[in-house]
């Protein structure tokens, strides 16, 4: 086998049981499916013999040799783009994504993305979770700024994605909106699906045509013709905050898709910011960590304009 890095697991297998389970205890940063691929590709030997079955039973004490594949060239090129790092550990990276930056490469956006920047900061993220979206736990729209979490290994990625899936992550957005919501505090429960007339957009639709979606909000500041809201999405649907606020009759300032075609306050993008994220970091601790991203300058300028508009 060529292009491999030979890694001898020192000492005997720590316990008996399925081979893939034993390897998972030795390589906790790898997914079980990836370990099974190593076995099926003949990269694992037990007592000098190549293993071919992930479910092979070990007694415990066998000598294991694992031949790790050499890193493949990244399909996404690293780019030395500055990152505003809010937190970093061996497991994850938390950044304040600027407005105008696409999170991961997509048609028409092959460079200048957050993934390009992250790969330059930490090349070892290359294979985590997929070549085109290495380490990406969740996404923000291109023109939405704020807290974004990136996993540095598969174990962290799975742990964080599980928290988002189970809705145990608390997310708080700041939204500057046109008009005012009907109440100082409120909750929107309205299913979201593809807009039947404009397939590139989302919309509030009949329950049979969409997925349940819930958002709560609180007015932080009220201005003559605008309001600054704290928004708490309780589900994670595409464009959820923007769609629900438009449904309330107070669309996000600068949102040309769901709001005014000619934005107020001179806004050049939607004034939506992922302000706070509270979650548990991998490692067995139940302690929650709060990450907060300061507002970008154009958002602060828009708020100042709203006070006198």
Buried (B, 14 or more C-beta within 10 A) or exposed (E): EEEEEEBEBEEBBBEEBBBBBBBBEBBEBBBBEBBBBBBEBEBBBBEEEEBEEBEBEBEEEBBBBBBEBEEEEBEBEBBEBEBEEBEBEEBBBBBBBBBBBBBBBEEEBEEBBBBBBBBBBBEEBBBBBEBBBBBBBBBBBBBBBBBBBBBBBBBBBBBBBEBBEEEEBBBBBBBBBBBBBEEEEBEBEBBBBBBEEEEEBBBBBEEEEBBEBBBBBBBEEEBEEBBBBBBBBBBBBBBBBBBBBBBBEBBBBBBBBBBBEEBBBEBEBBBBBBBBBBBBBBEEEEEEBEBBBBBBEBBEBBBEBBEEE
